Amino acid sequence: MKTRMTFRHATIATVSVSLLAAAVSAQAANWRGWNIHPDGYPNTVALEAFAEAVADRTEGRVSPRIYNNAVLGDQSDAIEQTRNGALDFANFNMGPMGPIVNKTNVFSLPFLFTDIDQMHTVMDGEIGQRFADALEEKGLVVLSWFDSGARSIYNTRRPINTPEDVQGLKVRVMNNDLYVEMMEALGGNATPMAYGEVYQSLTTGVLDGAENNFPSFESSNHYEAAEYFSLTEHLIIPECLCVAKASWEKLSPEDQEIVREEGMAASEMQRALWVESSDESRQIVLDHGVQINEVEDKAAFQALMEPIYERFIANNPGTGELIEEIRAVE
Ligand code: GTR
């Protein structure tokens, strides 16, 4: 009798342990994260640190895994997939976000921010919160904002010092009509294209150029094809670390808190790494023979953007005030 009781207890204990294990693994969220960049890129390093810290601190209840090099799809697709919960988290640039979350289009207006520090002050403050709210309404919970430096034009033909130098160049832009307007206002032929296709298009002459920051220019190997990098610094675009709202809502408040804290920590890490990485990338491309030139008369480029601002403000009521608010931030 005694033995049977013990046996039964042992069986019940085993069953309960395995039921418990099943319940835990059923609850464990195996998050898939989208990342456009390769190994070693500042964003990648920060996303990996985020994934590790979240898995650790939630004891595996949230187990994020990051997929690099846009293997899960190009950026516009990935934004949709994250919005509908097919992907769980991602680092997105606000450029391709514009056509999907209209409010974020304002970041694609050239020369909007004075400099990168001002962009961070805006995004970390009350204005940034308004954008986070707009993104959340469209299914993306913003954990933090990343840096992506300033974008400049590079090409295979010549240094760009004045808008006339852009005349006739076939330049790749990200998927957003505002960049087509921008490039056309400068006299170039804008070609919207996924990031992953640019390298080949530059080497085969389908494109003459593109525009980006130093870490992307270098890590994508575009510098092997494009010899001239001109510091037009026409766009400073924030990026988010976002979680799919559907995935977010499945978390306990305690786990949400952990994910949020680690999202903030990831942004701090990314911004610090960004500065180092920009200098390193600049040096790598210089050593390879890329010619980098300052653009003395940026005002000439800015002046050509005025009609774009006018159209944008006319088509998007309320944005005139928003632009003024952003510009007033110091
Ligand atoms: C990078 C950015 C990517 C992507 C890329 C591009 O600077 O971090 O998210 O937008 O530019 O040009 O497509």
Residues whose N, C-alpha, C, O or C-beta is under 5 A from the ligand:
A	BS01	GTR	I36 N93 S148 M174 Y195 E211 S216
